[in-house]
Amino acid sequence: MIIRPYEKPDAAQLISVFCKSVPVAFGENEISEYSTFLETWSGPYFVAEDNGKLLGACGYYSRDDRQEAYICWILSDPDAKGQGIGKTLLLHNLALIDEQPIIQRIVCETSQVAYLFFEKFGFELQHTKPDYWAPGLDLYHMILHKKAS
């Protein structure tokens, strides 16, 4: 498995991977949001690829003050569960964020489906909001504070 930057021709495969996680991890309403994201996004976004097959993706962005980074649209193929795809993608993004000393904390907005995954990497739950993403998919707002160098 390799991690490489997202390219626009990857969109169709990623949407297919995304759809495999509806309605368990994503709401059906999020398919068009993700599609638009893939069409318009220009920030750091990476795919996990194995023999030409895309198995997942993850990226991040930062706000104008650049002291916070936000993990965005992390997903992995449920057919490849247990292969470390999400972990590898997240660690890749965290390493790149870590190279930016001005960023002091990393925000992740996820759901009850994945929040325990993020806790393993030190993210701490700040608050939840029921039915935020879709009916039955709650918002879990999490933060990881960078360690002082």
Backbone hydrogen bonds, N-H to C=O, Kabsch-Sander energy under -0.5 kcal/mol:
donor,donor_aa,acceptor,acceptor_aa,energy
2,I,49,E,-2.8
4,R,2,I,-0.5
4,R,47,V,-2.1
6,Y,45,Y,-3.1
10,D,7,E,-2.7
11,A,8,K,-1.9
14,L,10,D,-2.2
15,I,11,A,-2.7
16,S,12,A,-1.8
17,V,13,Q,-2.1
18,F,14,L,-2.9
19,C,15,I,-2.6
20,K,16,S,-1.1
20,K,17,V,-0.5
21,S,17,V,-0.5
21,S,18,F,-1.9
22,V,19,C,-1.4
25,A,21,S,-3.2
26,F,21,S,-1.7
30,E,27,G,-1.7
31,I,28,E,-1.4
33,E,29,N,-0.6
34,Y,30,E,-2.7
35,S,31,I,-2.3
36,T,32,S,-2.4
37,F,33,E,-2.4
38,L,34,Y,-2.6
39,E,35,S,-1.7
40,T,36,T,-2.0
41,W,37,F,-2.7
46,F,58,C,-3.0
47,V,4,R,-3.0
48,A,56,G,-2.2
49,E,2,I,-2.8
49,E,47,V,-0.6
50,D,53,K,-2.7
53,K,50,D,-1.9
55,L,48,A,-3.2
56,G,48,A,-0.9
57,A,75,L,-2.2
58,C,46,F,-2.1
59,G,72,C,-1.8
60,Y,44,P,-1.8
61,Y,70,Y,-1.6
63,R,68,E,-1.0
66,R,63,R,-1.3
69,A,105,R,-2.1
70,Y,61,Y,-3.3
71,I,107,V,-2.7
72,C,59,G,-2.7
75,L,57,A,-2.5
77,D,55,L,-3.1
80,A,77,D,-2.1
81,K,78,P,-1.2
83,Q,80,A,-1.5
88,T,84,G,-2.6
89,L,85,I,-2.6
90,L,86,G,-2.8
91,L,87,K,-2.8
92,H,88,T,-2.0
93,N,89,L,-2.1
94,L,90,L,-3.0
95,A,91,L,-2.2
96,L,92,H,-1.7
97,I,93,N,-2.5
98,D,94,L,-2.4
99,E,95,A,-0.9
100,Q,97,I,-2.0
103,I,100,Q,-1.7
104,Q,67,Q,-2.8
105,R,67,Q,-1.6
106,I,144,L,-3.0
107,V,69,A,-3.3
108,C,142,M,-2.6
110,T,108,C,-0.6
110,T,140,Y,-2.4
114,A,111,S,-1.1
115,Y,111,S,-1.6
117,F,114,A,-0.7
118,F,114,A,-1.5
119,E,115,Y,-2.0
120,K,116,L,-1.3
121,F,118,F,-1.4
122,G,119,E,-1.9
123,F,118,F,-1.8
124,E,143,I,-3.1
126,Q,141,H,-3.5
127,H,141,H,-1.1
129,K,139,L,-1.7
132,Y,129,K,-1.0
133,W,137,L,-2.0
134,A,137,L,-1.1
137,L,134,A,-2.8
138,D,136,G,-0.6
139,L,129,K,-2.8
140,Y,110,T,-2.6
141,H,127,H,-2.7
141,H,139,L,-0.5
142,M,108,C,-3.0
142,M,140,Y,-0.6
143,I,124,E,-2.3
144,L,106,I,-2.7
146,K,104,Q,-2.6
